[in-house]
Amino acid sequence: MSQKSECTIMLFYSNFNRQSLKTRVAIHEFIEIHRHRFKIRTKEVNYDIEKNLSQKYGVMGTPAMLFLKNGILIRRHLGEITPKEFKSIIEGIYK
């Protein structure tokens, strides 16, 4: 794992979508637990308010996550995510 690499997760969510709220909690819990192992930043985007940003990235629903490594989009995940799935994605990014 390179300490110089940084992963940014853009989380598109909606306050009206239960899966969005569960995903937000799961991501923040993971980051808190693994903050010493992975360098992860999050940018939360309210899909209902920031329509232009949603359109720019082609996001059509929530929850949606865009994973950027050193500013480059490397992966998308649409829909709810389990902590196990999230961990697998993050570990793959840092290999």
C-alpha positions in Angstrom: 0.0 0.0 0.0 1.4 3.3 -1.0 1.1 6.0 1.7 1.2 8.7 -1.0 -1.9 7.4 -2.7 -5.2 9.0 -1.6 -8.6 7.6 -2.3 -11.5 10.0 -2.5 -15.0 8.7 -2.4 -17.8 10.8 -3.8 -21.0 9.6 -2.2 -24.1 10.7 -3.9 -27.0 10.3 -1.5 -30.6 11.4 -1.0 -32.2 12.1 2.4 -35.3 10.4 1.0 -33.6 7.1 0.2 -33.1 4.6 3.1 -30.3 2.8 1.3 -28.4 6.1 0.9 -28.5 6.7 4.6 -27.4 3.2 5.5 -24.5 3.4 3.0 -23.4 6.8 4.5 -23.3 5.2 8.0 -21.4 2.1 6.8 -18.8 4.2 5.0 -18.2 6.5 7.9 -17.9 3.6 10.3 -15.4 1.8 8.1 -13.3 4.9 7.6 -13.2 5.5 11.4 -12.2 2.0 12.1 -9.5 1.8 9.4 -8.3 5.5 9.4 -4.7 4.4 10.2 -4.6 1.8 7.5 -6.1 3.7 4.5 -6.0 7.3 3.5 -9.6 8.0 2.5 -11.4 11.2 2.0 -15.2 11.5 1.4 -17.2 14.1 -0.4 -20.9 13.7 0.2 -23.1 15.0 -2.6 -26.8 15.5 -2.0 -28.3 14.2 -5.2 -31.5 16.2 -4.7 -29.7 19.5 -4.3 -26.6 19.2 -6.5 -28.2 18.2 -9.8 -25.4 19.7 -11.9 -22.7 17.7 -10.2 -24.8 14.6 -10.5 -25.2 15.2 -14.2 -21.5 15.9 -14.7 -20.6 12.5 -13.3 -23.6 10.7 -14.9 -25.2 9.7 -11.6 -28.9 8.9 -12.1 -29.8 7.6 -8.7 -28.7 7.0 -5.1 -26.8 5.7 -3.4 -23.9 6.0 -5.8 -20.2 6.0 -5.1 -17.4 7.2 -7.3 -13.9 6.1 -6.3 -11.1 8.4 -7.3 -7.4 7.7 -6.8 -5.2 10.7 -7.0 -8.0 12.5 -8.7 -8.7 9.9 -11.4 -12.0 8.1 -11.5 -11.2 4.4 -11.1 -14.5 2.8 -10.1 -18.2 3.3 -9.7 -20.6 1.5 -7.4 -24.4 1.9 -7.7 -26.8 0.9 -4.9 -26.4 -0.1 -1.3 -23.1 -1.5 -0.3 -22.2 -3.9 2.6 -19.3 -3.2 4.8 -17.6 -6.4 3.4 -18.1 -5.2 -0.2 -16.8 -1.8 0.7 -13.7 -3.2 2.4 -13.0 -5.4 -0.6 -13.2 -2.4 -3.0 -10.9 -0.3 -0.8 -8.3 -3.1 -0.3 -8.3 -3.6 -4.1 -7.7 0.1 -4.7 -4.7 0.0 -2.3 -3.0 -3.1 -3.7 
